[in-house]
Amino acid sequence: MNQQISRFLRSEVMGRWQVEPVHLAEIDVTRESLIRFLQDTFEFSRSRATLEIDTLLFELEEKLRCASGSSALVRQIPAA
């Protein structure tokens, strides 16, 4: 995955859940690793963590599509 996209996603996660950068620095920014991160950090159930990450990714895709006319950046995020 593009480093710029990874930094952008980490920034969005830090802002949404008020996480310190050090906590995200070592995880892969994939859908699955972000789900596990929410489960481990906030003790979210699997279904809640999945819903939270899917909502985040959907919202980011919408923002990017509006800003650039394309959602190609979010589609580069690997599922696992």
Secondary structure, 3 states (H helix, E strand, C coil): CCHHHHHHHHHHHHHHHCCCHHHHCCCCCCHHHHHHHHHHHHCCCHHHHHHHHHHHHHHHHHHHHHHHCCCCCHHHCCCC
